Amino acid sequence: MKNKYFGTDGIRGRVNRGNITGEKFFKFGLASGTYFKNQKKNKQIAVIAKDTRLSGYTLEPALVSGLVSGGMHVLTLGPLPTNGLAMLTKKMRANMGIMITASHNPYYDNGLKLFGPDGMKLSDKIEKKIEKLIDAQYQKQLTDPRKLGRVKRLEDGNDRYIKILKSNFPKNFNLKGLKIALDCANGACYKAAPKMFKDLGAKVYSLGVKPNGLNINDKCGSTNPYKIRNLVKKFKAHIGISFDGDADRIIMCDENGKIIDGDQIIAMLAQRWKSKKILKGGVIGTLMSNYGLENFLKEKKIKFYRSKVGDRYVKEMMKKNNFNLGGEQSGHIILGKFATTGDGLMVALEVLFSLRKGKSASKLLNVFRPVPQILENISVKNKNIINKMSCKSAIKKAESLMSRKGRILVRKSGTEPKIRIMVESSEKKLIYKCINLIKRSIS
């Protein structure tokens, strides 16, 4: 059964509409706090971080109010990458962590991602239990006035996060001599990323580090990689690194200006980890992963399985199969050896650890030849349009045209009002023919 509030990656939508209002966030805080408070009887602590959206100033107080009304103490961290929040939730032995973000979406969207005490995103089962609490009589969840929670702001969240990241590498690890172009998307890592790379000795050229509440992901970040390409060329950087609004995605650019997506990064890491005997089991991709990645891993005798789209599903399959590497083409990459969810900064450090030895980014990161793949995102008012007979018929016809020459995937976005059409084939004319056929049935 479909969740009422939670999508593929938390709760997300347009600010001041539907679920993204102060009233709803009060209920989200109260319900999630009530659930996690009942799981742990001693300390009752929730840790909250956010990205840089203007709406955070509206939604965070409402969320905090719900939590403390249920008896949960709250530590607020301010702007911090999503996995920084996950790491600190676990490190501080909190009951739960909440990230207020809409990730790669525009400023006018917002939402939240919930984490358990282990720093993991929640299962569908737990989300359903919290949804029942959201819709229940909330007065019953309110605590006695003497047991209300307290709120404290921690100013050193980014420093704590950076310290954890660095602890995964040798003490003498440094990036001296490297020139790094950096795009922080005017988002959650605008402080942490430049500081971390500079502390390690790199020469850093940054953009997307002046958030004003409205410019997050605006013509910058991992969804607009031309910006990082231009910055690399301008300063003749050795590598370009681009994050999204909450820094759980990473897209790179080599010294020649070629954009490197998540599939290429995963291939590079899988190959390196196998040679160093770090790789555990194999690799988890998704239905969107390029067929070229699958072929490459097969040649290297590395197991490869596909999960549903969404880093939460990647992590669940990694856990089920006892794998320690997985991710998505979009740049959500989970390093199971170090993190519980996608972490752009952690992935960047792992890549730079190899690059520091004098290798060029173009040789390190262009690992396999991808099969031509086109992804089109169609904005719609109602995502259920793909269930109509006309759309189903068009998809079936396109699949018949494609036959055994490639793959077609049509799905609802779990985070935006869009239908995503992915077509992959070595025959480019056939790709566009199939896409246009399906598009006409949607628009």
FIGU-629029 format. One record per residue (C-alpha): residue in three letters; chain; x, y, z. Coordinates in nm, 4 decimals, padded with zeros to 6 digits. Layout:
N
ALA,A,X,Y,Z
...
***
This chain:
443
MET,A,00.0000,00.0000,00.0000
LYS,A,00.1305,00.3449,-00.0954
ASN,A,00.2464,00.5780,00.1823
LYS,A,00.0271,00.8818,00.2481
TYR,A,00.2982,01.1330,00.3342
PHE,A,00.6374,00.9751,00.2624
GLY,A,00.7742,00.9471,-00.0910
THR,A,01.0902,00.7752,-00.2149
ASP,A,01.3080,01.0105,-00.0092
GLY,A,01.1163,01.1498,00.2856
ILE,A,00.8402,01.4077,00.2639
ARG,A,00.8643,01.6777,-00.0018
GLY,A,00.6508,01.9359,-00.1791
ARG,A,00.5668,02.3008,-00.2431
VAL,A,00.6054,02.5305,00.0579
ASN,A,00.2817,02.6568,00.2181
ARG,A,00.0789,02.3982,00.0293
GLY,A,-00.0347,02.0452,00.1103
ASN,A,00.2046,01.8772,00.3543
ILE,A,00.4682,02.1530,00.3629
THR,A,00.3109,02.3916,00.6137
GLY,A,00.3883,02.4877,00.9712
GLU,A,00.0770,02.3061,01.0920
LYS,A,00.1814,01.9807,00.9230
PHE,A,00.5408,02.0075,01.0411
PHE,A,00.4186,02.0434,01.3991
LYS,A,00.2326,01.7132,01.3529
PHE,A,00.5319,01.5516,01.1803
GLY,A,00.7535,01.6501,01.4732
LEU,A,00.5059,01.5338,01.7352
ALA,A,00.4328,01.2011,01.5615
SER,A,00.7948,01.1092,01.4775
GLY,A,00.9089,01.2165,01.8243
THR,A,00.6358,01.0042,01.9838
TYR,A,00.7382,00.6993,01.7792
PHE,A,01.1104,00.7240,01.8547
LYS,A,01.0572,00.8236,02.2170
ASN,A,00.8786,00.4933,02.2673
GLN,A,01.1764,00.3008,02.1232
LYS,A,01.4279,00.4299,02.3762
LYS,A,01.3415,00.5046,02.7368
ASN,A,01.6494,00.6929,02.8592
LYS,A,01.7655,01.0087,02.6734
GLN,A,01.4992,01.1666,02.4541
ILE,A,01.6977,01.3605,02.1937
ALA,A,01.6244,01.4643,01.8358
VAL,A,01.8932,01.6256,01.6186
ILE,A,01.7821,01.8660,01.3446
ALA,A,01.9793,02.0109,01.0518
LYS,A,01.8648,02.1896,00.7367
ASP,A,01.9737,02.3256,00.4023
THR,A,01.9646,02.6968,00.3154
ARG,A,01.6046,02.7485,00.1940
LEU,A,01.4225,03.0560,00.3215
SER,A,01.1312,02.8331,00.4230
GLY,A,01.3546,02.6611,00.6768
TYR,A,01.2941,02.9575,00.9072
THR,A,00.9216,02.8748,00.9000
LEU,A,00.9319,02.4960,00.9077
GLU,A,01.2092,02.4364,01.1619
PRO,A,01.0326,02.6143,01.4534
ALA,A,00.7110,02.4233,01.3784
LEU,A,00.8974,02.0924,01.3726
VAL,A,01.0804,02.1779,01.6958
SER,A,00.7526,02.2772,01.8594
GLY,A,00.5997,01.9397,01.7744
LEU,A,00.9005,01.7513,01.9098
VAL,A,00.9268,01.9369,02.2404
SER,A,00.5466,01.9225,02.2857
GLY,A,00.5814,01.5457,02.2872
GLY,A,00.8660,01.5542,02.5399
MET,A,01.1637,01.5268,02.3043
HIS,A,01.4746,01.7394,02.3660
VAL,A,01.6076,01.9004,02.0469
LEU,A,01.9567,01.9920,01.9273
THR,A,01.9590,02.2174,01.6196
LEU,A,02.2680,02.2256,01.3978
GLY,A,02.1772,02.4780,01.1270
PRO,A,02.2922,02.4226,00.7650
LEU,A,02.4698,02.0874,00.7367
PRO,A,02.4907,01.8139,00.4673
THR,A,02.2373,01.5333,00.5017
ASN,A,02.4916,01.2650,00.5875
GLY,A,02.6498,01.4986,00.8409
LEU,A,02.3144,01.4914,01.0172
ALA,A,02.2989,01.1105,00.9861
MET,A,02.6535,01.0708,01.1202
LEU,A,02.5972,01.3032,01.4155
THR,A,02.2644,01.1390,01.5016
LYS,A,02.4504,00.8102,01.5465
LYS,A,02.7614,00.9652,01.7051
MET,A,02.5564,01.1577,01.9640
ARG,A,02.3388,00.8526,02.0391
ALA,A,02.0236,01.0499,01.9675
ASN,A,01.6825,00.8859,01.9282
MET,A,01.6378,01.0321,01.5814
GLY,A,01.7632,01.2822,01.3263
ILE,A,01.5632,01.5087,01.0943
MET,A,01.7025,01.6867,00.7889
ILE,A,01.4868,01.9740,00.6614
THR,A,01.5528,01.9784,00.2878
ALA,A,01.4137,01.9272,-00.0590
SER,A,01.7538,01.8106,-00.1878
HIS,A,01.7990,01.9049,-00.5558
ASN,A,01.4547,02.0712,-00.5898
PRO,A,01.4105,02.4502,-00.6337
TYR,A,01.3881,02.6875,-00.3369
TYR,A,01.0075,02.6934,-00.3363
ASP,A,00.9987,02.3245,-00.2356
ASN,A,01.0971,02.1852,00.1012
GLY,A,01.0528,01.8711,00.3065
LEU,A,01.2247,01.6431,00.5517
LYS,A,01.4263,01.3231,00.5698
LEU,A,01.4041,01.1106,00.8833
PHE,A,01.6830,00.8994,01.0325
GLY,A,01.6762,00.6451,01.3115
PRO,A,01.9311,00.6216,01.5967
ASP,A,02.1553,00.4106,01.3707
GLY,A,02.1796,00.6963,01.1168
MET,A,01.9747,00.4974,00.8652
LYS,A,01.6751,00.6208,00.6674
LEU,A,01.3501,00.4644,00.7767
SER,A,01.1914,00.1538,00.6298
ASP,A,00.8472,00.1648,00.4689
LYS,A,00.7171,-00.0227,00.7745
ILE,A,00.8333,00.2442,01.0210
GLU,A,00.7126,00.5251,00.7937
LYS,A,00.3640,00.3705,00.7935
LYS,A,00.3641,00.3583,01.1757
ILE,A,00.4590,00.7272,01.1911
GLU,A,00.1892,00.8109,00.9358
LYS,A,-00.0707,00.6504,01.1636
LEU,A,00.0490,00.8729,01.4473
ILE,A,00.0307,01.1805,01.2207
ASP,A,-00.3348,01.1100,01.1467
ALA,A,-00.4255,01.0100,01.5044
GLN,A,-00.5710,01.2419,01.7699
TYR,A,-00.2526,01.4396,01.8354
GLN,A,-00.3719,01.5650,02.1770
LYS,A,-00.2997,01.2190,02.3170
GLN,A,00.0659,01.2555,02.2143
LEU,A,00.1175,01.5843,02.4018
THR,A,00.3268,01.5468,02.7168
ASP,A,00.2748,01.6786,03.0684
PRO,A,00.3867,02.0467,03.0979
ARG,A,00.6619,01.9445,03.3411
LYS,A,00.8051,01.7026,03.0842
LEU,A,00.8276,01.9350,02.7844
GLY,A,01.1497,01.9067,02.5865
ARG,A,01.4245,02.1693,02.5779
VAL,A,01.6021,02.3160,02.2739
LYS,A,01.9728,02.3890,02.2298
ARG,A,02.1630,02.5203,01.9278
LEU,A,02.5017,02.3598,01.8521
GLU,A,02.7301,02.5861,01.6510
ASP,A,03.0023,02.3314,01.5738
GLY,A,02.8022,02.0800,01.3669
ASN,A,03.0106,02.1279,01.0506
ASP,A,03.3381,02.0958,01.2428
ARG,A,03.2203,01.7712,01.4048
TYR,A,03.1145,01.6353,01.0672
ILE,A,03.4461,01.7252,00.9002
LYS,A,03.6358,01.5601,01.1848
ILE,A,03.4434,01.2349,01.1297
LEU,A,03.5116,01.2455,00.7545
LYS,A,03.8846,01.3022,00.7998
SER,A,03.9101,01.0216,01.0556
ASN,A,03.8473,00.7679,00.7784
PHE,A,04.1822,00.8489,00.6144
PRO,A,04.5479,00.8341,00.7234
LYS,A,04.6619,01.1269,00.9397
ASN,A,04.9133,01.2327,00.6753
PHE,A,04.6476,01.2483,00.3999
ASN,A,04.6584,01.5876,00.2273
LEU,A,04.5636,01.7489,-00.1035
LYS,A,04.8604,01.9828,-00.1433
GLY,A,04.9253,02.0690,-00.5066
LEU,A,04.5679,01.9939,-00.6180
LYS,A,04.3479,02.2646,-00.7686
ILE,A,03.9807,02.1911,-00.7062
ALA,A,03.6833,02.3673,-00.8625
LEU,A,03.3863,02.3464,-00.6284
ASP,A,03.0132,02.4114,-00.6770
CYS,A,02.8184,02.3947,-00.3499
ALA,A,02.4778,02.4764,-00.5072
ASN,A,02.4241,02.7561,-00.2512
GLY,A,02.3150,02.4704,-00.0296
ALA,A,02.3892,02.2791,00.2877
CYS,A,02.7625,02.2235,00.2261
TYR,A,02.8510,02.5860,00.1476
LYS,A,03.0567,02.6019,00.4688
ALA,A,03.1754,02.2432,00.5146
ALA,A,03.3058,02.1610,00.1652
PRO,A,03.5391,02.4604,00.1034
LYS,A,03.6686,02.4431,00.4606
MET,A,03.7437,02.0719,00.4455
PHE,A,03.9324,02.0834,00.1141
LYS,A,04.1263,02.3959,00.2151
ASP,A,04.2188,02.2396,00.5508
LEU,A,04.3639,01.9451,00.3551
GLY,A,04.5866,02.1817,00.1570
ALA,A,04.4064,02.2079,-00.1773
LYS,A,04.3727,02.5284,-00.3758
VAL,A,03.9947,02.5744,-00.3926
TYR,A,03.7922,02.7813,-00.6401
SER,A,03.4333,02.7986,-00.5210
LEU,A,03.0943,02.8998,-00.6508
GLY,A,02.7498,02.8437,-00.5036
VAL,A,02.8729,02.9490,-00.1586
LYS,A,02.6566,03.2588,-00.1097
PRO,A,02.3094,03.1315,-00.0189
ASN,A,02.0334,03.3895,00.0140
GLY,A,01.7452,03.1513,00.0812
LEU,A,01.6223,03.1625,-00.2784
ASN,A,01.9227,03.0626,-00.4904
ILE,A,01.9712,02.7007,-00.3772
ASN,A,02.0152,02.4768,-00.6876
ASP,A,01.9451,02.7825,-00.9050
LYS,A,02.1434,02.7305,-01.2265
CYS,A,02.4167,02.5656,-01.0205
GLY,A,02.4986,02.2426,-00.8410
SER,A,02.4940,01.8816,-00.9561
THR,A,02.1806,01.9276,-01.1693
ASN,A,02.3500,02.2086,-01.3651
PRO,A,02.7011,02.0730,-01.4258
TYR,A,02.7928,02.3227,-01.6985
LYS,A,02.8811,02.5647,-01.4169
ILE,A,03.1498,02.3366,-01.2764
ARG,A,03.2826,02.2697,-01.6280
ASN,A,03.3309,02.6444,-01.6840
LEU,A,03.5021,02.6857,-01.3471
VAL,A,03.7435,02.3991,-01.4183
LYS,A,03.8406,02.5516,-01.7519
LYS,A,03.8722,02.9041,-01.6116
PHE,A,04.1186,02.8088,-01.3374
LYS,A,04.2720,02.5028,-01.5076
ALA,A,04.1705,02.2918,-01.2095
HIS,A,04.2678,01.9267,-01.1759
ILE,A,03.9090,01.8293,-01.0995
GLY,A,03.5629,01.9804,-01.0548
ILE,A,03.3217,01.8726,-00.7805
SER,A,02.9552,01.9648,-00.7799
PHE,A,02.7017,01.8946,-00.5031
ASP,A,02.3245,01.9313,-00.4775
GLY,A,02.1247,02.1285,-00.2206
ASP,A,02.1775,01.8892,00.0708
ALA,A,02.5107,01.7484,-00.0541
ASP,A,02.4038,01.3849,-00.0722
ARG,A,02.4706,01.3884,-00.4488
ILE,A,02.7956,01.4466,-00.6321
ILE,A,02.8755,01.5013,-00.9986
MET,A,03.2355,01.5536,-01.1092
CYS,A,03.4230,01.7061,-01.4006
ASP,A,03.7672,01.6023,-01.5241
GLU,A,04.0470,01.8433,-01.6148
ASN,A,03.9306,01.8479,-01.9782
GLY,A,03.5781,01.9591,-01.8899
LYS,A,03.4077,01.6229,-01.9300
ILE,A,03.1190,01.5660,-01.6907
ILE,A,03.1488,01.2502,-01.4779
ASP,A,02.8219,01.1046,-01.3478
GLY,A,02.7534,00.8694,-01.0582
ASP,A,02.7851,00.5539,-01.2687
GLN,A,03.1447,00.6369,-01.3683
ILE,A,03.2355,00.7227,-01.0086
ILE,A,03.0859,00.3928,-00.8881
ALA,A,03.2811,00.2012,-01.1560
MET,A,03.6064,00.3685,-01.0510
LEU,A,03.5452,00.2959,-00.6822
ALA,A,03.4419,-00.0658,-00.7472
GLN,A,03.7564,-00.1309,-00.9505
ARG,A,03.9826,00.0336,-00.6921
TRP,A,03.8142,-00.1274,-00.3923
LYS,A,03.8353,-00.4731,-00.5518
SER,A,04.2089,-00.4317,-00.6176
LYS,A,04.2610,-00.3160,-00.2574
LYS,A,04.0388,-00.6003,-00.1297
ILE,A,03.8025,-00.3468,00.0266
LEU,A,03.4989,-00.4312,-00.1882
LYS,A,03.2495,-00.6473,-00.0068
GLY,A,03.0162,-00.8653,-00.2159
GLY,A,02.9594,-00.6404,-00.5153
VAL,A,02.7726,-00.3294,-00.6272
ILE,A,02.4087,-00.2217,-00.6060
GLY,A,02.2807,00.0093,-00.8788
THR,A,01.9258,00.1021,-00.9759
LEU,A,01.6915,00.0593,-01.2698
MET,A,01.8439,00.3836,-01.4042
SER,A,02.2061,00.2645,-01.3949
ASN,A,02.3672,00.2636,-01.7387
TYR,A,02.3958,-00.0755,-01.9069
GLY,A,02.7604,00.0096,-01.9738
LEU,A,02.8246,00.0014,-01.5992
GLU,A,02.6638,-00.3415,-01.5736
ASN,A,02.8811,-00.4718,-01.8599
PHE,A,03.1967,-00.3235,-01.7073
LEU,A,03.1340,-00.4827,-01.3678
LYS,A,03.0556,-00.8144,-01.5364
GLU,A,03.3917,-00.8009,-01.7178
LYS,A,03.5648,-00.7324,-01.3865
LYS,A,03.3768,-01.0254,-01.2268
ILE,A,03.2018,-00.7955,-00.9810
LYS,A,02.8436,-00.8813,-00.8864
PHE,A,02.5852,-00.6184,-00.9812
TYR,A,02.2206,-00.5983,-00.8777
ARG,A,01.9584,-00.3316,-00.9500
SER,A,01.7233,-00.1854,-00.6891
LYS,A,01.4288,00.0497,-00.7235
VAL,A,01.5222,00.4151,-00.7780
GLY,A,01.6099,00.5918,-00.4531
ASP,A,01.9183,00.5708,-00.2336
ARG,A,01.7072,00.4285,00.0509
TYR,A,01.6288,00.1238,-00.1657
VAL,A,01.9928,00.0978,-00.2693
LYS,A,02.0958,00.0898,00.0970
GLU,A,01.8298,-00.1689,00.1838
MET,A,01.9559,-00.4002,-00.0926
MET,A,02.3175,-00.3398,00.0116
LYS,A,02.2272,-00.4462,00.3635
LYS,A,02.0317,-00.7490,00.2430
ASN,A,02.3197,-00.8734,00.0254
ASN,A,02.5989,-00.7585,00.2595
PHE,A,02.7502,-00.5295,-00.0095
ASN,A,02.9394,-00.2121,00.0819
LEU,A,02.9090,-00.0069,-00.2397
GLY,A,02.6043,00.1173,-00.4232
GLY,A,02.4474,00.4219,-00.5767
GLU,A,02.2724,00.6022,-00.8550
GLN,A,02.3675,00.7672,-01.1809
SER,A,02.2431,01.0973,-01.0363
GLY,A,02.5327,01.0957,-00.7890
HIS,A,02.3725,00.9415,-00.4800
ILE,A,02.6574,00.7084,-00.3827
ILE,A,02.6689,00.5088,-00.0599
LEU,A,03.0052,00.3989,00.0723
GLY,A,02.8935,00.1319,00.3173
LYS,A,03.2382,00.1245,00.4731
PHE,A,03.1922,00.4842,00.5886
ALA,A,02.8316,00.6056,00.5618
THR,A,02.4663,00.5054,00.5977
THR,A,02.3343,00.7268,00.3177
GLY,A,02.4583,00.9232,00.0164
ASP,A,02.7425,01.1600,00.1072
GLY,A,02.8938,01.3805,-00.1638
LEU,A,03.1809,01.4999,00.0543
MET,A,03.2788,01.1481,00.1602
VAL,A,03.2741,01.0275,-00.2020
ALA,A,03.4817,01.3291,-00.3071
LEU,A,03.7475,01.2461,-00.0467
GLU,A,03.7598,00.8829,-00.1571
VAL,A,03.8148,00.9873,-00.5201
LEU,A,04.0694,01.2550,-00.4256
PHE,A,04.2588,00.9987,-00.2183
SER,A,04.3427,00.8260,-00.5476
LEU,A,04.3880,01.1460,-00.7472
ARG,A,04.6510,01.2834,-00.5100
LYS,A,04.9001,01.0236,-00.6349
GLY,A,04.9573,01.2179,-00.9573
LYS,A,04.6842,01.0543,-01.1656
SER,A,04.4704,01.2708,-01.3925
ALA,A,04.0947,01.2846,-01.3352
SER,A,04.0341,01.1969,-01.7017
LYS,A,04.2239,00.8677,-01.6676
LEU,A,04.0893,00.7885,-01.3231
LEU,A,03.7199,00.8559,-01.3821
ASN,A,03.6434,00.7658,-01.7440
VAL,A,03.6256,00.3961,-01.6658
PHE,A,03.3740,00.2497,-01.9129
ARG,A,03.1995,00.3465,-02.2349
PRO,A,02.8340,00.4195,-02.1525
VAL,A,02.5501,00.2965,-02.3700
PRO,A,02.3696,00.6064,-02.5100
GLN,A,02.0957,00.6964,-02.2638
ILE,A,01.8485,00.9835,-02.2667
LEU,A,01.6450,01.0911,-01.9655
GLU,A,01.3517,01.3282,-02.0148
ASN,A,01.1583,01.4799,-01.7254
ILE,A,00.8021,01.5797,-01.8153
SER,A,00.6249,01.8203,-01.5766
VAL,A,00.2671,01.7109,-01.5108
LYS,A,-00.0240,01.8184,-01.2907
ASN,A,-00.1154,01.4590,-01.2094
LYS,A,00.1498,01.1858,-01.2093
ASN,A,-00.1203,00.9189,-01.2411
ILE,A,-00.1450,01.0075,-01.6105
ILE,A,00.0931,00.7175,-01.6784
ASN,A,-00.1830,00.4809,-01.5629
LYS,A,-00.4149,00.5911,-01.8445
MET,A,-00.4712,00.3501,-02.1312
SER,A,-00.3350,00.5960,-02.3920
CYS,A,-00.0041,00.6223,-02.2035
LYS,A,00.0178,00.2485,-02.1350
SER,A,-00.0481,00.1823,-02.5035
ALA,A,00.2284,00.4257,-02.6083
ILE,A,00.4776,00.2634,-02.3694
LYS,A,00.3873,-00.0819,-02.4986
LYS,A,00.4324,00.0344,-02.8593
ALA,A,00.7700,00.1925,-02.7752
GLU,A,00.8847,-00.1286,-02.6056
SER,A,00.7814,-00.3218,-02.9152
LEU,A,00.9883,-00.0867,-03.1338
MET,A,01.2834,-00.1213,-02.8998
SER,A,01.2503,-00.5008,-02.8849
ARG,A,01.5922,-00.6333,-02.7725
LYS,A,01.7846,-00.3234,-02.8812
GLY,A,01.7758,-00.1450,-02.5470
ARG,A,01.5767,-00.0523,-02.2368
ILE,A,01.2792,00.1743,-02.1617
LEU,A,01.1813,00.2904,-01.8134
VAL,A,00.8861,00.5229,-01.7477
ARG,A,00.8146,00.6144,-01.3868
LYS,A,00.6687,00.8754,-01.1578
SER,A,00.9216,01.0952,-00.9814
GLY,A,00.9161,01.0272,-00.6103
THR,A,01.0185,01.3855,-00.5285
GLU,A,00.8707,01.6165,-00.7967
PRO,A,00.5509,01.6523,-01.0068
LYS,A,00.7199,01.4886,-01.3049
ILE,A,00.7164,01.1752,-01.5171
ARG,A,01.0654,01.0478,-01.5935
ILE,A,01.1290,00.8729,-01.9249
MET,A,01.4586,00.6871,-01.9665
VAL,A,01.5473,00.5206,-02.2949
GLU,A,01.8776,00.3435,-02.3516
SER,A,02.0065,00.1962,-02.6777
SER,A,02.3053,00.1980,-02.9093
GLU,A,02.0677,00.3310,-03.1803
LYS,A,02.0164,00.7017,-03.1034
LYS,A,01.7407,00.7547,-03.3626
LEU,A,01.5421,00.4781,-03.1998
ILE,A,01.5890,00.6403,-02.8576
TYR,A,01.4312,00.9685,-02.9698
LYS,A,01.1553,00.7908,-03.1601
CYS,A,01.0510,00.6016,-02.8463
ILE,A,01.0772,00.9071,-02.6213
ASN,A,00.8640,01.1217,-02.8522
LEU,A,00.6033,00.8482,-02.8793
ILE,A,00.5660,00.8315,-02.5004
LYS,A,00.5858,01.2114,-02.4554
ARG,A,00.2907,01.2667,-02.6901
SER,A,00.0763,01.0388,-02.4736
ILE,A,00.1656,01.2371,-02.1588
SER,A,00.1590,01.5989,-02.2729
***
